Structures are given as C-alpha cells and as structure tokens.
Amino acid sequence: MGSGRGYRIVSVIAEDRSREDAREDTHEDSREDARPLPFFVYGTLRPGEPHHGLFLRGRTLAEEPGHLAGAVLYDGPGYPYAVEGPGTVRGELVTARPEAYGDLLAALDRLEEYVPGDPRNLYERAARDVVRAAGGTVRAWVYLAAPGVAARLRETGTRIPDGDWLSRR
C-alpha cells in the first residue's frame, strides 16, 4: 500500500457504474466515519514492513493478526492491492490510540492517496468486517483497490495466491 499516481485505463461505462456503486458504499462508510474504527493493514503497514514504523509506531493500542474474507490480494509496484472477490487476505488489525486516531486516519489517507470521491484514487477506504485470529469479527477500515484499478488487476494482475503479502518473498 502507498504509491504515487500511475496511469489508468478505465472504460467510461465501468467508471460510471463504479461511481454509482461507490456512492452507495461511501454513504454507508461515511456514517462509520463518525466513530473510530480500527484499521486492517495487509501490506507495507504490517510489522517488519517499511511503513509500519513510520506511521504506526507509538500510535497504536493493539495490533493483532486477522483476515479479510471476500477479498483477494494482488501484487503491485512495491505494495499490494486488496480486491473484493472470493478469497481471503491476511494482515493485522490495528487499533489506534484515541488521542492519535484523527491524525493517523489523515496520515493513512495521505499515504494511500485517498481523497473521498476522487475518481483518480488508487484505493478506496471502506468499512468491512475483519475476522480476528483469536475469534470474532470487528468492523475496520480497509483500503481496497479503487474500481478502475480493481478491474485492471482482475484482467491482468498478478494474484498472491495465499492472500499474504509477506509470503511473496
């Protein structure tokens, strides 16, 4: 996760449908913006990865293993993309310290270059149910591939078969 703007090939029809879908998801997710949610991280924000110390050190109360059902993982240029589909993505569930939550949310949005409603987004921040390794589920923020990026990845992307970014090495 985390990137610079890249090129994008998106059909106008798919983009229009995606905007309608995104409006529905954004409406649901904006209600969840009012309360702090943990974050599910699956790439460069995981422990031992380059962005973990830069963004999470000192800002978290808890970090625990978990997985996101209903998603698959694709390799990107130095970072992965989670795309909704039949599969499981492995990662960590990160609970921010209350006093750090707002700043951390803003910092992660900047890292992922996520701007609500921006059609140029590479990622969309969405509230999804994440399964804790210790049992139970929790609603968490997840940065998923934006619709145009997801379509391209499904067509030509390199899938990480076990859904675990750390296994790619």
Contacts in CASP RR format, 6 or more apart in sequence:
PFRMAT RR
TARGET T0000
AUTHOR 0000-0000-0000
METHOD contacts of the structure
MODEL  1
MGSGRGYRIVSVIAEDRSREDAREDTHEDSREDARPLPFFVYGTLRPGEP
HHGLFLRGRTLAEEPGHLAGAVLYDGPGYPYAVEGPGTVRGELVTARPEA
YGDLLAALDRLEEYVPGDPRNLYERAARDVVRAAGGTVRAWVYLAAPGVA
ARLRETGTRIPDGDWLSRR
1 41 0 8 1.000
1 42 0 8 1.000
1 43 0 8 1.000
1 44 0 8 1.000
1 45 0 8 1.000
1 51 0 8 1.000
1 79 0 8 1.000
1 80 0 8 1.000
1 81 0 8 1.000
1 111 0 8 1.000
1 112 0 8 1.000
1 123 0 8 1.000
1 143 0 8 1.000
2 44 0 8 1.000
2 51 0 8 1.000
2 79 0 8 1.000
2 111 0 8 1.000
2 112 0 8 1.000
2 113 0 8 1.000
2 122 0 8 1.000
2 123 0 8 1.000
3 77 0 8 1.000
3 79 0 8 1.000
3 112 0 8 1.000
3 113 0 8 1.000
3 122 0 8 1.000
4 113 0 8 1.000
4 122 0 8 1.000
5 113 0 8 1.000
5 120 0 8 1.000
5 122 0 8 1.000
6 122 0 8 1.000
8 120 0 8 1.000
8 148 0 8 1.000
8 149 0 8 1.000
8 152 0 8 1.000
9 152 0 8 1.000
10 147 0 8 1.000
10 148 0 8 1.000
10 151 0 8 1.000
10 152 0 8 1.000
14 147 0 8 1.000
14 148 0 8 1.000
14 151 0 8 1.000
15 119 0 8 1.000
15 147 0 8 1.000
15 148 0 8 1.000
18 146 0 8 1.000
18 147 0 8 1.000
18 148 0 8 1.000
19 119 0 8 1.000
21 147 0 8 1.000
22 117 0 8 1.000
22 124 0 8 1.000
22 147 0 8 1.000
25 124 0 8 1.000
25 126 0 8 1.000
26 116 0 8 1.000
26 117 0 8 1.000
28 127 0 8 1.000
29 125 0 8 1.000
29 126 0 8 1.000
29 127 0 8 1.000
30 116 0 8 1.000
32 127 0 8 1.000
32 139 0 8 1.000
36 96 0 8 1.000
36 98 0 8 1.000
36 101 0 8 1.000
36 102 0 8 1.000
37 127 0 8 1.000
37 139 0 8 1.000
37 140 0 8 1.000
37 141 0 8 1.000
38 93 0 8 1.000
38 94 0 8 1.000
38 95 0 8 1.000
38 96 0 8 1.000
38 130 0 8 1.000
38 138 0 8 1.000
38 140 0 8 1.000
38 141 0 8 1.000
39 45 0 8 1.000
39 93 0 8 1.000
39 94 0 8 1.000
39 96 0 8 1.000
39 104 0 8 1.000
39 108 0 8 1.000
39 140 0 8 1.000
39 141 0 8 1.000
39 142 0 8 1.000
40 66 0 8 1.000
40 68 0 8 1.000
40 91 0 8 1.000
40 92 0 8 1.000
40 93 0 8 1.000
40 94 0 8 1.000
40 128 0 8 1.000
40 130 0 8 1.000
40 140 0 8 1.000
40 141 0 8 1.000
40 142 0 8 1.000
41 56 0 8 1.000
41 91 0 8 1.000
41 92 0 8 1.000
41 94 0 8 1.000
42 68 0 8 1.000
42 73 0 8 1.000
42 80 0 8 1.000
42 82 0 8 1.000
42 89 0 8 1.000
42 90 0 8 1.000
42 91 0 8 1.000
42 92 0 8 1.000
42 142 0 8 1.000
42 165 0 8 1.000
43 49 0 8 1.000
43 79 0 8 1.000
43 80 0 8 1.000
43 91 0 8 1.000
43 165 0 8 1.000
44 50 0 8 1.000
44 51 0 8 1.000
44 52 0 8 1.000
44 78 0 8 1.000
44 79 0 8 1.000
45 51 0 8 1.000
45 52 0 8 1.000
45 55 0 8 1.000
45 56 0 8 1.000
45 92 0 8 1.000
45 94 0 8 1.000
45 108 0 8 1.000
45 111 0 8 1.000
46 52 0 8 1.000
46 91 0 8 1.000
46 92 0 8 1.000
46 165 0 8 1.000
46 166 0 8 1.000
47 63 0 8 1.000
47 92 0 8 1.000
49 165 0 8 1.000
49 166 0 8 1.000
51 111 0 8 1.000
55 104 0 8 1.000
55 107 0 8 1.000
55 108 0 8 1.000
55 111 0 8 1.000
56 63 0 8 1.000
56 94 0 8 1.000
56 104 0 8 1.000
58 97 0 8 1.000
58 100 0 8 1.000
59 96 0 8 1.000
59 97 0 8 1.000
59 100 0 8 1.000
59 103 0 8 1.000
59 104 0 8 1.000
60 94 0 8 1.000
60 95 0 8 1.000
60 96 0 8 1.000
60 97 0 8 1.000
60 100 0 8 1.000
61 95 0 8 1.000
61 96 0 8 1.000
61 97 0 8 1.000
62 93 0 8 1.000
62 94 0 8 1.000
62 95 0 8 1.000
63 92 0 8 1.000
63 93 0 8 1.000
63 94 0 8 1.000
63 95 0 8 1.000
64 92 0 8 1.000
64 93 0 8 1.000
64 132 0 8 1.000
64 133 0 8 1.000
64 134 0 8 1.000
65 90 0 8 1.000
65 91 0 8 1.000
65 92 0 8 1.000
65 93 0 8 1.000
65 132 0 8 1.000
65 133 0 8 1.000
66 90 0 8 1.000
66 91 0 8 1.000
66 92 0 8 1.000
66 93 0 8 1.000
66 130 0 8 1.000
66 131 0 8 1.000
66 132 0 8 1.000
66 133 0 8 1.000
67 88 0 8 1.000
67 89 0 8 1.000
67 90 0 8 1.000
67 91 0 8 1.000
67 130 0 8 1.000
67 131 0 8 1.000
67 133 0 8 1.000
68 82 0 8 1.000
68 88 0 8 1.000
68 89 0 8 1.000
68 91 0 8 1.000
68 128 0 8 1.000
68 130 0 8 1.000
68 131 0 8 1.000
68 142 0 8 1.000
69 87 0 8 1.000
69 88 0 8 1.000
69 129 0 8 1.000
69 131 0 8 1.000
70 84 0 8 1.000
70 85 0 8 1.000
70 86 0 8 1.000
70 87 0 8 1.000
70 88 0 8 1.000
71 82 0 8 1.000
71 83 0 8 1.000
71 84 0 8 1.000
71 85 0 8 1.000
71 87 0 8 1.000
71 88 0 8 1.000
71 89 0 8 1.000
71 128 0 8 1.000
71 142 0 8 1.000
71 144 0 8 1.000
72 82 0 8 1.000
72 83 0 8 1.000
72 85 0 8 1.000
72 86 0 8 1.000
72 87 0 8 1.000
72 89 0 8 1.000
72 159 0 8 1.000
72 163 0 8 1.000
73 80 0 8 1.000
73 81 0 8 1.000
73 82 0 8 1.000
73 83 0 8 1.000
73 89 0 8 1.000
73 159 0 8 1.000
73 160 0 8 1.000
73 163 0 8 1.000
73 164 0 8 1.000
73 165 0 8 1.000
74 80 0 8 1.000
74 81 0 8 1.000
74 82 0 8 1.000
74 83 0 8 1.000
74 145 0 8 1.000
74 153 0 8 1.000
74 157 0 8 1.000
74 158 0 8 1.000
74 159 0 8 1.000
74 160 0 8 1.000
75 157 0 8 1.000
75 158 0 8 1.000
75 159 0 8 1.000
75 160 0 8 1.000
75 168 0 8 1.000
76 158 0 8 1.000
80 160 0 8 1.000
80 165 0 8 1.000
81 122 0 8 1.000
81 123 0 8 1.000
81 144 0 8 1.000
81 145 0 8 1.000
81 149 0 8 1.000
81 150 0 8 1.000
81 153 0 8 1.000
82 89 0 8 1.000
82 142 0 8 1.000
82 143 0 8 1.000
82 144 0 8 1.000
82 145 0 8 1.000
83 144 0 8 1.000
83 145 0 8 1.000
83 150 0 8 1.000
83 153 0 8 1.000
83 154 0 8 1.000
84 144 0 8 1.000
84 150 0 8 1.000
87 163 0 8 1.000
88 163 0 8 1.000
89 163 0 8 1.000
89 164 0 8 1.000
90 162 0 8 1.000
90 163 0 8 1.000
90 164 0 8 1.000
90 165 0 8 1.000
90 166 0 8 1.000
91 164 0 8 1.000
91 165 0 8 1.000
93 130 0 8 1.000
93 132 0 8 1.000
93 138 0 8 1.000
93 140 0 8 1.000
96 102 0 8 1.000
96 104 0 8 1.000
96 105 0 8 1.000
105 141 0 8 1.000
108 114 0 8 1.000
108 141 0 8 1.000
108 143 0 8 1.000
109 115 0 8 1.000
109 125 0 8 1.000
112 122 0 8 1.000
112 123 0 8 1.000
112 125 0 8 1.000
112 143 0 8 1.000
113 121 0 8 1.000
113 122 0 8 1.000
113 123 0 8 1.000
114 121 0 8 1.000
114 123 0 8 1.000
114 124 0 8 1.000
114 125 0 8 1.000
114 143 0 8 1.000
115 121 0 8 1.000
116 125 0 8 1.000
121 146 0 8 1.000
122 145 0 8 1.000
122 146 0 8 1.000
122 149 0 8 1.000
123 143 0 8 1.000
123 144 0 8 1.000
123 145 0 8 1.000
123 146 0 8 1.000
123 149 0 8 1.000
124 143 0 8 1.000
124 144 0 8 1.000
124 145 0 8 1.000
124 146 0 8 1.000
124 147 0 8 1.000
125 141 0 8 1.000
125 142 0 8 1.000
125 143 0 8 1.000
126 141 0 8 1.000
126 142 0 8 1.000
126 143 0 8 1.000
126 144 0 8 1.000
127 139 0 8 1.000
127 140 0 8 1.000
127 141 0 8 1.000
127 142 0 8 1.000
128 139 0 8 1.000
128 140 0 8 1.000
128 142 0 8 1.000
128 144 0 8 1.000
129 137 0 8 1.000
129 138 0 8 1.000
129 139 0 8 1.000
129 140 0 8 1.000
130 137 0 8 1.000
130 138 0 8 1.000
130 139 0 8 1.000
130 140 0 8 1.000
130 142 0 8 1.000
131 137 0 8 1.000
132 138 0 8 1.000
144 150 0 8 1.000
145 153 0 8 1.000
160 167 0 8 1.000
160 168 0 8 1.000
END
